[in-house]
């Protein structure tokens, strides 16, 4: 038969238990305070910050995620990131976290997110594994919305392409043109002599129309009053 503890032993155990309860409450209060400070410091930065487990369930998000998706941060906790952020039923094939978890090394990628209204947006996703005792237990995600930047880059590339195409079509006259002192024909780079109007039209975008100047009119058509005076 087991010996019953004495009054002093019971009193000691009660005091020890009460002390442990106080220490536990103090630890919880410190943790809550740290979380509040963490949310104050990083909760409202322009980039989205998340902590996600290796099961791809969300542990914590900052207020930027809340603004992007119009939901309270607490509504994301415990849910799969691929479903909440990209409306998929399984892990995204381009997810940078897959490699980060496998290697224990940071990884990044450009991916597409889907907002609640169905609007796609482009993000740069940087993943940093959280390691404990040599094992990845979760990962930090830094997500930057680069939609405007990508649209601007696409518009710039389009403009550059249009300018390049336009330059291909533009023909310009450059350098010294060999021209006959008598007939005024121009010699091209292949050694052929061409009329001035033919040459200009061939090597520029100018269209040629023919007319007659006052001096030539008087010389060749003296009987016609083509010009006054």
Secondary structure, DSSP 4 states (H G I P E B T S, - for coil): -PPPPPHHHHHHHHHHHHHHHHHHHHHHHHHHHHHHHHHHHHTTSSSEEEEEETTSBEEEE-HHHHHHHTS-GGGTTTSBHHHHHH--SS--TT-HHHHHHHHSS-EEEEEEEE-TTS-EEEEEEEEEEEEETTEEEEEEEEEEE-HHHHHHHHHHHHHHHHHHHHHHH-----SPPPB-TTT--EE-TTS-EE-HHHHHHHHSSPPP-----HHHHHHH-TTS--S--
